[in-house]
Amino acid sequence: MFASFVILLFCWVSVSHSAPAPCENLLRPVENLSFQHVKGSWALVSVSAADPKYLEKLKSGNSGSGFFANYTDTAEISFTRISGDGESCQYMQTNITLDGSGFRDPQLNITMTLLHSSCVDCIVVQLEEIPGKPLRLYLFSRRREVDANEMEEFKAQAKCLNMSEHHVMDPTTALCPHAISGNAAASTEASTTA
């Protein structure tokens, strides 16, 4: 009788400590995030969005990348989003601050949370305007494309966030340079203020 009780107790304890749900694991924020985690240039590999119209707009472009820089000793970081469309390059620079597991852009009122990924040279960025309502999920890498398992993980993360289909960028298209020349900066500035 005592042996049956011990076995029953052991089974109950093992069931009560079962593994967390798959989405909990897939959507775990990166801990102890620092500028060193993101410093430099990243190629946009894939993106998912809550609004499918965003993906349609993205599909018209050829390439995308991001560049993180810290030119001062402050917590403020410069992030430049770079998109290529045919022969032209468009640059959108904003200043962001480290905030827990991601970044906050007070100017645009958005939060970017970095999620864990099995891809060692990738960052997965969840973008939100309102807490708890993700707008987009981005997969950036130091490489132009990732392997099938890494892509499946990204798709699963997007599914957990109820995102639409994802779009994969063309890895054969040249990326725009992350440094803006004087003339390009002037034309970009003019186009963003118009």
N, CA, C and O of each residue as an XYZ file, in Angstrom:
776
protein
N       0.819     -1.196      0.000
C       0.000      0.000      0.000
C       0.860      1.256      0.000
O       0.603      2.214     -0.729
N       1.910      1.220      0.859
C       2.794      2.378      0.947
C       3.510      2.615     -0.390
O       3.684      3.760     -0.808
N       3.925      1.525     -1.062
C       4.608      1.640     -2.349
C       3.700      2.292     -3.387
O       4.161      3.114     -4.179
N       2.412      1.935     -3.393
C       1.466      2.546     -4.338
C       1.322      4.034     -4.072
O       1.226      4.827     -5.008
N       1.306      4.417     -2.808
C       1.190      5.833     -2.447
C       2.407      6.625     -2.928
O       2.261      7.732     -3.446
N       3.601      6.065     -2.759
C       4.844      6.727     -3.178
C       4.857      6.911     -4.701
O       5.235      7.973     -5.196
N       4.443      5.878     -5.438
C       4.409      5.972     -6.907
C       3.400      7.028     -7.344
O       3.682      7.830     -8.235
N       2.229      7.030     -6.720
C       1.202      8.023     -7.041
C       1.707      9.438     -6.742
O       1.491     10.354     -7.535
N       2.372      9.617     -5.613
C       2.920     10.925     -5.237
C       3.989     11.365     -6.237
O       4.017     12.528     -6.639
N       4.867     10.446     -6.640
C       5.919     10.762     -7.604
C       5.322     11.200     -8.948
O       5.789     12.162     -9.556
N       4.292     10.486     -9.401
C       3.637     10.841    -10.668
C       2.979     12.212    -10.577
O       3.060     12.999    -11.520
N       2.337     12.505     -9.467
C       1.674     13.801     -9.284
C       2.689     14.943     -9.300
O       2.446     15.978     -9.922
N       3.830     14.763     -8.618
C       4.869     15.800     -8.575
C       5.444     16.021     -9.967
O       5.650     17.169    -10.363
N       5.710     14.953    -10.724
C       6.301     15.117    -12.061
C       5.335     15.817    -13.010
O       5.770     16.605    -13.850
N       4.029     15.546    -12.898
C       3.045     16.201    -13.756
C       2.886     17.664    -13.373
O       2.724     18.517    -14.246
N       2.930     17.965    -12.074
C       2.741     19.350    -11.634
C       3.911     20.243    -12.018
O       3.774     21.467    -12.018
N       5.051     19.662    -12.344
C       6.223     20.442    -12.754
C       6.518     20.240    -14.232
O       7.681     20.151    -14.626
N       5.488     20.167    -15.042
C       5.683     19.952    -16.475
C       6.319     21.180    -17.126
O       6.327     22.270    -16.556
N       6.841     20.982    -18.310
C       7.533     22.056    -19.040
C       6.553     23.175    -19.396
O       5.363     22.929    -19.596
N       7.075     24.428    -19.474
C       6.202     25.537    -19.858
C       5.683     25.365    -21.281
O       6.273     24.646    -22.086
N       4.576     26.030    -21.578
C       3.981     25.962    -22.907
C       4.989     26.426    -23.955
O       5.834     27.272    -23.665
N       4.907     25.873    -25.187
C       5.865     26.237    -26.235
C       5.955     27.749    -26.473
O       7.055     28.274    -26.645
N       4.829     28.454    -26.487
C       4.880     29.895    -26.751
C       5.611     30.646    -25.652
O       6.267     31.653    -25.917
N       5.503     30.162    -24.414
C       6.239     30.818    -23.320
C       7.739     30.764    -23.586
O       8.454     31.741    -23.363
N       8.208     29.608    -24.065
C       9.640     29.467    -24.377
C      10.033     30.305    -25.582
O      11.086     30.942    -25.586
N       9.189     30.305    -26.602
C       9.512     31.019    -27.835
C       9.497     32.537    -27.660
O      10.204     33.244    -28.378
N       8.715     33.037    -26.734
C       8.570     34.491    -26.567
C       9.301     35.020    -25.343
O       8.964     36.088    -24.832
N      10.304     34.278    -24.867
C      11.091     34.745    -23.719
C      11.974     35.917    -24.127
O      12.746     35.803    -25.079
N      11.871     37.051    -23.417
C      12.753     38.186    -23.723
C      14.199     37.882    -23.339
O      14.459     37.124    -22.404
N      15.124     38.475    -24.064
C      16.545     38.365    -23.751
C      16.780     39.069    -22.414
O      16.237     40.148    -22.173
N      17.581     38.464    -21.557
C      17.884     39.067    -20.257
C      19.236     39.777    -20.319
O      20.108     39.419    -21.111
N      19.390     40.783    -19.471
C      20.650     41.528    -19.346
C      21.141     42.063    -20.690
O      22.321     41.953    -21.023
N      20.231     42.635    -21.443
C      20.577     43.180    -22.751
C      21.511     44.381    -22.597
O      21.309     45.238    -21.737
N      22.523     44.424    -23.437
C      23.432     45.574    -23.454
C      23.669     45.992    -24.904
O      23.308     45.279    -25.840
N      24.276     47.146    -25.065
C      24.580     47.648    -26.404
C      25.452     46.659    -27.178
O      25.322     46.542    -28.396
N      26.339     45.949    -26.479
C      27.245     45.002    -27.136
C      26.482     43.877    -27.846
O      26.994     43.309    -28.811
N      25.250     43.539    -27.380
C      24.442     42.497    -28.022
C      24.039     42.893    -29.446
O      23.889     42.033    -30.313
N      23.867     44.180    -29.679
C      23.282     44.615    -30.951
C      24.202     45.492    -31.801
O      23.883     45.777    -32.955
N      25.300     45.909    -31.268
C      26.221     46.833    -31.931
C      26.521     46.433    -33.375
O      26.785     45.268    -33.672
N      26.474     47.424    -34.258
C      26.872     47.193    -35.640
C      25.714     46.984    -36.597
O      24.584     47.403    -36.346
N      26.030     46.323    -37.703
C      25.097     46.186    -38.824
C      24.433     44.810    -38.834
O      25.066     43.792    -38.557
N      23.134     44.810    -39.163
C      22.330     43.595    -39.222
C      21.516     43.589    -40.510
O      20.917     44.600    -40.875
N      21.496     42.458    -41.193
C      20.661     42.317    -42.401
C      19.266     41.851    -41.990
O      19.127     40.957    -41.155
N      18.244     42.454    -42.573
C      16.880     42.000    -42.349
C      16.662     40.733    -43.168
O      16.805     40.745    -44.391
N      16.315     39.639    -42.489
C      16.121     38.349    -43.151
C      14.640     38.086    -43.406
O      14.252     37.641    -44.486
N      13.818     38.371    -42.390
C      12.391     38.084    -42.523
C      11.599     38.982    -41.575
O      12.132     39.482    -40.585
N      10.327     39.178    -41.892
C       9.450     39.985    -41.044
C       8.038     39.417    -41.111
O       7.594     38.932    -42.151
N       7.343     39.489    -39.975
C       5.919     39.165    -39.898
C       5.224     40.386    -39.331
O       5.833     41.175    -38.609
N       3.943     40.544    -39.659
C       3.222     41.735    -39.215
C       1.800     41.383    -38.802
O       1.205     40.433    -39.311
N       1.267     42.171    -37.866
C      -0.131     42.015    -37.468
C      -1.044     42.459    -38.606
O      -2.136     41.919    -38.786
N      -0.587     43.450    -39.371
C      -1.364     43.971    -40.498
C      -0.731     43.503    -41.810
O       0.379     43.927    -42.132
N      -1.405     42.641    -42.574
C      -0.835     42.136    -43.836
C      -0.480     43.243    -44.828
O       0.375     43.039    -45.690
N      -1.123     44.418    -44.723
C      -0.818     45.530    -45.636
C       0.637     45.969    -45.494
O       1.254     46.404    -46.467
N       1.185     45.856    -44.280
C       2.583     46.235    -44.070
C       3.501     45.336    -44.898
O       4.472     45.808    -45.488
N       3.190     44.041    -44.937
C       4.018     43.111    -45.713
C       3.955     43.420    -47.195
O       4.964     43.309    -47.891
N       2.796     43.801    -47.688
C       2.668     44.155    -49.105
C       3.568     45.332    -49.441
O       4.217     45.352    -50.487
N       3.602     46.302    -48.555
C       4.473     47.474    -48.753
C       5.942     47.046    -48.740
O       6.742     47.509    -49.554
N       6.284     46.158    -47.808
C       7.660     45.690    -47.676
C       8.110     44.900    -48.902
O       9.272     44.983    -49.300
N       7.208     44.144    -49.494
C       7.550     43.309    -50.653
C       7.986     44.135    -51.853
O       8.666     43.622    -52.741
N       7.605     45.408    -51.891
C       8.005     46.259    -53.018
C       9.469     46.692    -52.904
O      10.054     47.142    -53.889
N      10.060     46.564    -51.730
C      11.465     46.921    -51.537
C      12.375     45.747    -51.873
O      11.922     44.611    -52.007
N      13.654     46.037    -52.004
C      14.617     44.997    -52.375
C      15.406     44.454    -51.194
O      15.702     43.261    -51.138
N      15.745     45.318    -50.256
C      16.592     44.883    -49.151
C      16.312     45.736    -47.918
O      15.711     46.807    -48.000
N      16.757     45.237    -46.795
C      16.592     45.979    -45.552
C      17.705     45.624    -44.581
O      18.229     44.510    -44.590
N      18.052     46.580    -43.753
C      19.061     46.337    -42.720
C      18.882     47.345    -41.603
O      18.110     48.297    -41.716
N      19.606     47.117    -40.529
C      19.590     48.035    -39.396
C      21.002     48.217    -38.889
O      21.841     47.325    -39.015
N      21.255     49.375    -38.318
C      22.595     49.670    -37.813
C      22.471     50.344    -36.454
O      21.840     51.394    -36.329
N      23.086     49.727    -35.419
C      23.092     50.270    -34.065
C      24.453     50.897    -33.787
O      25.486     50.266    -34.011
N      24.456     52.124    -33.304
C      25.706     52.812    -32.974
C      25.513     53.613    -31.692
O      24.408     54.052    -31.373
N      26.608     53.792    -30.970
C      26.597     54.607    -29.758
C      27.803     55.526    -29.857
O      28.936     55.114    -29.609
N      27.545     56.780    -30.224
C      28.635     57.715    -30.480
C      29.057     58.483    -29.231
O      30.044     59.217    -29.264
N      28.329     58.326    -28.145
C      28.653     59.030    -26.897
C      28.688     58.014    -25.770
O      28.439     56.827    -25.982
N      28.998     58.489    -24.570
C      29.041     57.596    -23.414
C      27.700     57.539    -22.688
O      27.637     57.084    -21.546
N      26.638     57.990    -23.331
C      25.321     57.980    -22.700
C      24.597     56.666    -23.003
O      25.090     55.838    -23.768
N      23.443     56.490    -22.403
C      22.632     55.288    -22.652
C      21.891     55.386    -23.975
O      21.277     54.416    -24.418
N      21.944     56.546    -24.605
C      21.228     56.735    -25.866
C      21.981     56.051    -27.007
O      23.197     56.186    -27.142
N      21.233     55.321    -27.814
C      21.795     54.570    -28.938
C      21.147     55.064    -30.221
O      19.947     55.335    -30.258
N      21.939     55.177    -31.257
C      21.416     55.574    -32.557
C      21.063     54.313    -33.335
O      21.898     53.422    -33.492
N      19.818     54.238    -33.827
C      19.402     53.115    -34.662
C      19.000     53.663    -36.020
O      18.165     54.564    -36.110
N      19.589     53.124    -37.070
C      19.256     53.532    -38.433
C      18.616     52.354    -39.156
O      19.216     51.287    -39.284
N      17.396     52.560    -39.625
C      16.708     51.565    -40.442
C      16.986     51.921    -41.900
O      16.764     53.056    -42.322
N      17.471     50.949    -42.664
C      17.902     51.202    -44.038
C      17.115     50.282    -44.970
O      17.079     49.067    -44.776
N      16.490     50.872    -45.974
C      15.774     50.039    -46.950
C      16.188     50.425    -48.359
O      16.345     51.601    -48.686
N      16.360     49.402    -49.181
C      16.716     49.608    -50.575
C      15.520     49.347    -51.460
O      14.809     48.356    -51.296
N      15.305     50.250    -52.403
C      14.178     50.123    -53.322
C      14.687     50.467    -54.717
O      14.777     51.638    -55.083
N      15.016     49.443    -55.485
C      15.585     49.691    -56.814
C      16.972     50.286    -56.686
O      17.865     49.681    -56.093
N      17.149     51.473    -57.243
C      18.455     52.144    -57.221
C      18.625     53.089    -56.036
O      19.713     53.631    -55.845
N      17.579     53.301    -55.234
C      17.681     54.273    -54.139
C      17.726     53.588    -52.780
O      17.243     52.469    -52.605
N      18.316     54.288    -51.832
C      18.400     53.830    -50.446
C      17.702     54.853    -49.558
O      17.876     56.059    -49.735
N      16.925     54.375    -48.617
C      16.239     55.271    -47.694
C      16.714     54.982    -46.283
O      16.836     53.826    -45.879
N      16.979     56.045    -45.539
C      17.513     55.948    -44.186
C      16.565     56.634    -43.206
O      16.121     57.760    -43.429
N      16.268     55.929    -42.120
C      15.477     56.529    -41.056
C      16.243     56.329    -39.754
O      16.355     55.209    -39.255
N      16.763     57.410    -39.215
C      17.567     57.342    -38.000
C      16.741     57.833    -36.819
O      16.028     58.833    -36.912
N      16.850     57.107    -35.702
C      16.160     57.510    -34.478
C      17.049     57.184    -33.283
O      17.887     56.284    -33.352
N      16.867     57.907    -32.203
C      17.613     57.641    -30.980
C      16.742     56.816    -30.047
O      15.588     57.160    -29.791
N      17.305     55.724    -29.540
C      16.583     54.819    -28.664
C      17.360     54.651    -27.364
O      18.553     54.947    -27.307
N      16.686     54.178    -26.325
C      17.356     53.932    -25.052
C      17.133     52.489    -24.630
O      16.075     51.914    -24.887
N      18.140     51.907    -23.978
C      18.011     50.557    -23.446
C      16.925     50.554    -22.389
O      16.851     51.463    -21.562
N      16.084     49.536    -22.416
C      14.973     49.455    -21.464
C      14.695     47.989    -21.171
O      13.867     47.370    -21.840
N      15.373     47.429    -20.185
C      15.155     46.028    -19.822
C      15.625     45.072    -20.892
O      16.825     44.936    -21.131
N      14.670     44.398    -21.548
C      14.978     43.389    -22.563
C      14.937     43.956    -23.972
O      14.896     43.198    -24.941
N      14.948     45.264    -24.100
C      14.879     45.852    -25.435
C      15.177     47.325    -25.421
O      15.986     47.808    -24.629
N      14.509     48.037    -26.313
C      14.758     49.458    -26.490
C      13.437     50.206    -26.520
O      12.394     49.652    -26.866
N      13.505     51.449    -26.158
C      12.334     52.310    -26.202
C      12.678     53.497    -27.081
O      13.760     54.073    -26.978
N      11.740     53.854    -27.949
C      11.892     55.040    -28.782
C      10.836     56.037    -28.321
O       9.681     55.961    -28.741
N      11.233     56.980    -27.448
C      10.250     57.919    -26.916
C       9.662     58.827    -27.990
O       8.525     59.282    -27.864
N      10.423     59.092    -29.039
C       9.952     59.974    -30.103
C       8.789     59.343    -30.877
O       7.795     60.011    -31.161
N       8.918     58.066    -31.214
C       7.884     57.365    -31.971
C       6.911     56.600    -31.074
O       5.931     56.030    -31.553
N       7.194     56.594    -29.762
C       6.353     55.908    -28.786
C       6.216     54.420    -29.093
O       5.116     53.866    -29.080
N       7.362     53.778    -29.372
C       7.371     52.340    -29.627
C       8.372     51.648    -28.712
O       9.321     52.260    -28.222
N       8.137     50.368    -28.496
C       9.037     49.530    -27.709
C       9.503     48.386    -28.592
O       8.707     47.786    -29.314
N      10.787     48.088    -28.531
C      11.362     46.968    -29.277
C      11.931     45.984    -28.265
O      12.901     46.293    -27.574
N      11.332     44.802    -28.175
C      11.785     43.775    -27.239
C      12.540     42.708    -28.015
O      12.057     42.223    -29.038
N      13.725     42.339    -27.533
C      14.495     41.276    -28.173
C      14.110     39.948    -27.554
O      14.118     39.801    -26.332
N      13.773     38.979    -28.398
C      13.365     37.650    -27.954
C      14.503     36.656    -28.138
O      15.334     36.801    -29.035
N      14.528     35.643    -27.272
C      15.529     34.589    -27.398
C      15.403     33.905    -28.748
O      14.310     33.777    -29.299
N      16.540     33.469    -29.270
C      16.577     32.740    -30.534
C      17.693     31.709    -30.459
O      18.729     31.953    -29.840
N      17.485     30.561    -31.086
C      18.546     29.550    -31.140
C      19.618     29.946    -32.146
O      20.703     29.364    -32.162
N      19.320     30.924    -32.978
C      20.278     31.424    -33.970
C      21.296     32.315    -33.252
O      20.932     33.342    -32.680
N      22.566     31.921    -33.283
C      23.586     32.621    -32.492
C      23.974     33.984    -33.060
O      24.463     34.839    -32.321
N      23.767     34.202    -34.354
C      24.129     35.501    -34.927
C      22.884     36.236    -35.436
O      22.918     36.918    -36.460
N      21.785     36.076    -34.689
C      20.521     36.727    -35.047
C      19.994     37.538    -33.873
O      20.361     37.308    -32.720
N      19.124     38.492    -34.189
C      18.293     39.124    -33.173
C      16.857     39.109    -33.687
O      16.588     39.411    -34.850
N      15.954     38.753    -32.800
C      14.527     38.748    -33.116
C      13.918     39.905    -32.336
O      13.981     39.950    -31.108
N      13.326     40.843    -33.078
C      12.822     42.081    -32.478
C      11.299     42.138    -32.603
O      10.745     42.102    -33.702
N      10.638     42.227    -31.442
C       9.180     42.402    -31.397
C       8.901     43.884    -31.211
O       9.362     44.486    -30.241
N       8.153     44.474    -32.127
C       7.859     45.905    -32.090
C       6.422     46.128    -31.628
O       5.488     45.529    -32.161
N       6.255     47.002    -30.624
C       4.924     47.314    -30.095
C       4.747     48.809    -29.942
O       5.682     49.513    -29.560
N       3.557     49.299    -30.238
C       3.187     50.683    -29.904
C       2.429     50.706    -28.593
O       2.637     51.591    -27.763
N       1.552     49.734    -28.407
C       0.773     49.596    -27.183
C       1.222     48.298    -26.515
O       1.243     47.255    -27.169
N       1.583     48.334    -25.222
C       2.017     47.097    -24.555
C       0.984     45.979    -24.711
O      -0.213     46.179    -24.504
N       1.484     44.797    -25.082
C       0.609     43.649    -25.255
C      -0.016     43.534    -26.633
O      -0.756     42.586    -26.895
N       0.269     44.497    -27.535
C      -0.273     44.441    -28.902
C       0.878     44.555    -29.904
O       1.146     45.643    -30.415
N       1.557     43.446    -30.187
C       2.685     43.493    -31.121
C       2.244     43.894    -32.524
O       1.219     43.436    -33.028
N       3.043     44.759    -33.140
C       2.778     45.190    -34.516
C       3.532     44.342    -35.533
O       2.980     43.901    -36.541
N       4.825     44.127    -35.233
C       5.670     43.408    -36.180
C       6.714     42.586    -35.427
O       7.033     42.853    -34.269
N       7.226     41.589    -36.120
C       8.302     40.761    -35.610
C       9.358     40.683    -36.699
O       9.072     40.278    -37.826
N      10.586     41.074    -36.356
C      11.690     41.120    -37.323
C      12.747     40.082    -36.969
O      13.043     39.855    -35.796
N      13.306     39.461    -37.990
C      14.456     38.581    -37.829
C      15.627     39.225    -38.556
O      15.642     39.320    -39.783
N      16.609     39.665    -37.773
C      17.848     40.224    -38.312
C      18.972     39.228    -38.072
O      18.941     38.477    -37.097
N      19.961     39.218    -38.952
C      21.121     38.344    -38.779
C      22.364     39.025    -39.329
O      22.281     39.961    -40.124
N      23.510     38.539    -38.892
C      24.777     39.001    -39.480
C      24.925     38.389    -40.873
O      25.677     38.898    -41.704
N      24.196     37.284    -41.123
C      24.187     36.638    -42.435
C      23.006     37.165    -43.236
O      22.112     37.798    -42.674
N      22.993     36.917    -44.518
C      21.874     37.341    -45.373
C      20.702     36.372    -45.312
O      19.569     36.763    -45.592
N      20.950     35.118    -44.954
C      19.869     34.156    -44.809
C      20.208     33.191    -43.681
O      21.376     33.015    -43.332
N      19.183     32.571    -43.117
C      19.370     31.647    -42.007
C      18.977     30.245    -42.463
O      18.379     30.073    -43.526
N      19.319     29.238    -41.647
C      18.990     27.867    -42.053
C      17.513     27.567    -41.771
O      16.812     28.358    -41.140
N      17.071     26.433    -42.242
C      15.644     26.069    -42.171
C      15.127     26.007    -40.736
O      14.017     26.466    -40.464
N      15.915     25.445    -39.810
C      15.475     25.343    -38.414
C      15.318     26.727    -37.785
O      14.367     26.965    -37.041
N      16.239     27.633    -38.077
C      16.160     28.993    -37.538
C      14.941     29.722    -38.090
O      14.283     30.471    -37.368
N      14.639     29.502    -39.369
C      13.470     30.126    -39.963
C      12.179     29.554    -39.382
O      11.219     30.291    -39.158
N      12.151     28.244    -39.137
C      10.969     27.615    -38.534
C      10.719     28.163    -37.130
O       9.573     28.371    -36.730
N      11.788     28.392    -36.396
C      11.638     28.966    -35.058
C      11.028     30.374    -35.140
O      10.145     30.720    -34.354
N      11.502     31.173    -36.088
C      10.962     32.525    -36.272
C       9.482     32.467    -36.645
O       8.679     33.242    -36.126
N       9.122     31.550    -37.544
C       7.713     31.397    -37.938
C       6.849     31.019    -36.735
O       5.730     31.511    -36.585
N       7.378     30.137    -35.879
C       6.638     29.725    -34.683
C       6.455     30.905    -33.726
O       5.392     31.057    -33.123
N       7.489     31.741    -33.586
C       7.376     32.933    -32.738
C       6.285     33.860    -33.277
O       5.473     34.382    -32.514
N       6.275     34.057    -34.585
C       5.258     34.913    -35.208
C       3.857     34.334    -35.005
O       2.906     35.074    -34.754
N       3.737     33.021    -35.113
C       2.437     32.368    -34.915
C       1.954     32.580    -33.483
O       0.769     32.828    -33.259
N       2.859     32.486    -32.518
C       2.497     32.710    -31.115
C       1.971     34.127    -30.898
O       1.170     34.357    -29.992
N       2.412     35.072    -31.717
C       1.977     36.473    -31.605
C       0.791     36.784    -32.524
O       0.389     37.941    -32.652
N       0.234     35.753    -33.160
C      -0.900     35.909    -34.083
C      -0.576     36.839    -35.245
O      -1.407     37.643    -35.668
N       0.638     36.715    -35.748
C       1.060     37.530    -36.881
C       0.610     36.895    -38.192
O       0.322     35.700    -38.257
N       0.558     37.723    -39.237
C       0.202     37.241    -40.567
C       1.371     36.439    -41.141
O       2.363     36.189    -40.456
N       1.241     36.050    -42.376
C       2.342     35.360    -43.054
C       3.603     36.208    -42.965
O       3.548     37.428    -42.807
N       4.722     35.539    -43.069
C       5.982     36.277    -43.024
C       6.496     36.532    -44.443
O       6.083     35.882    -45.403
N       7.396     37.488    -44.539
C       8.043     37.797    -45.817
C       9.540     37.601    -45.635
O      10.124     38.097    -44.671
N      10.155     36.884    -46.554
C      11.602     36.648    -46.519
C      12.254     37.557    -47.550
O      11.850     37.584    -48.713
N      13.265     38.300    -47.116
C      13.976     39.202    -48.005
C      14.856     38.407    -48.966
O      15.303     37.307    -48.638
N      15.101     38.956    -50.137
C      15.941     38.314    -51.141
C      17.413     38.450    -50.718
O      17.938     39.563    -50.683
N      18.082     37.334    -50.397
C      19.463     37.418    -49.920
C      20.486     37.766    -51.004
O      21.644     38.039    -50.689
N      20.074     37.761    -52.276
C      21.018     38.048    -53.359
C      21.063     39.533    -53.713
O      21.945     39.965    -54.455
N      20.118     40.317    -53.188
C      20.091     41.752    -53.482
C      21.094     42.479    -52.593
O      21.161     42.228    -51.390
N      21.863     43.369    -53.181
C      22.870     44.109    -52.415
C      22.204     44.994    -51.368
O      21.161     45.599    -51.614
N      22.834     45.055    -50.187
C      22.346     45.932    -49.128
C      22.862     47.350    -49.347
O      23.941     47.545    -49.907
N      22.110     48.312    -48.917
C      22.577     49.701    -48.952
C      23.691     49.869    -47.919
O      23.702     49.167    -46.908
N      24.629     50.788    -48.159
C      25.674     51.020    -47.158
C      25.061     51.623    -45.897
O      24.077     52.358    -45.974
N      25.650     51.308    -44.720
C      25.078     51.873    -43.493
C      25.552     53.296    -43.252
O      24.928     54.038    -42.493
N      26.641     53.682    -43.885
C      27.102     55.070    -43.777
C      26.456     55.889    -44.878
O      26.436     55.480    -46.039
N      25.927     57.052    -44.508
C      25.274     57.924    -45.479
C      26.279     58.970    -45.932
O      26.884     59.660    -45.112
N      26.452     59.082    -47.248
C      27.352     60.122    -47.758
C      26.701     61.484    -47.561
O      25.498     61.566    -47.313
N      27.477     62.545    -47.667
C      26.957     63.904    -47.486
C      25.782     64.213    -48.396
O      24.783     64.766    -47.937
N      25.877     63.868    -49.680
C      24.799     64.133    -50.625
C      23.562     63.282    -50.322
O      22.431     63.760    -50.401
N      23.799     62.000    -49.970
C      22.664     61.121    -49.653
C      21.965     61.606    -48.395
O      20.737     61.575    -48.310
N      22.749     62.057    -47.413
C      22.152     62.561    -46.159
C      21.279     63.764    -46.438
O      20.189     63.893    -45.880
N      21.755     64.647    -47.301
C      20.984     65.844    -47.619
C      19.686     65.474    -48.321
O      18.633     66.027    -48.005
N      19.746     64.528    -49.288
C      18.538     64.170    -50.005
C      17.580     63.384    -49.117
O      16.364     63.527    -49.239
N      18.121     62.550    -48.219
C      17.282     61.802    -47.300
C      16.588     62.739    -46.333
O      15.400     62.587    -46.048
N      17.354     63.732    -45.819
C      16.787     64.715    -44.900
C      15.664     65.487    -45.572
O      14.623     65.737    -44.963
N      15.872     65.858    -46.808
C      14.860     66.614    -47.530
C      13.610     65.783    -47.748
O      12.496     66.297    -47.637
N      13.781     64.493    -48.060
C      12.614     63.651    -48.324
C      11.839     63.335    -47.051
O      10.622     63.158    -47.108
N      12.518     63.258    -45.894
C      11.802     62.942    -44.665
C      11.099     64.152    -44.093
O      10.132     63.998    -43.347
N      11.558     65.360    -44.419
C      10.897     66.555    -43.898
C       9.788     67.036    -44.809
O       8.976     67.870    -44.408
N       9.739     66.521    -46.038
C       8.702     66.956    -46.990
C       7.363     66.341    -46.692
O       6.391     66.606    -47.399
